[in-house]
Amino acid sequence: MKQQRKVIHVELHEPYQGKRHYYFGSVAAIYDVLPLDVVGIARETLWNTLNDGEYTGRRATIRKGTLHSKETNRGIKKGGNDDRSDNR
């Protein structure tokens, strides 16, 4: 099964610290990086609004989407046994 993760894209109409585009894994994480006056909408209000997938205000456009990634075998050991021998 392919991995799917939620991603929230914040596009500011005016740059903040030289950037217009920010990406987050949750609504709460937005407010750890961007102040409320830059985002232009309170966290609780944004939670309710993003159920539709997008919010556009005077200061920012915020979109909720899905990040698709390819499934990998990284971290899975072949054979299920530790390759080290007990003879040290």
Secondary structure, 3 states (H helix, E strand, C coil): CCEEEEEEEEEEEEEECCEEEEEECCHHHHHHHCCHHHHCCCHHHHHHHHHHCEEECCCEEEEEEEEEECCCCCCCCHHHCCCCCCCC
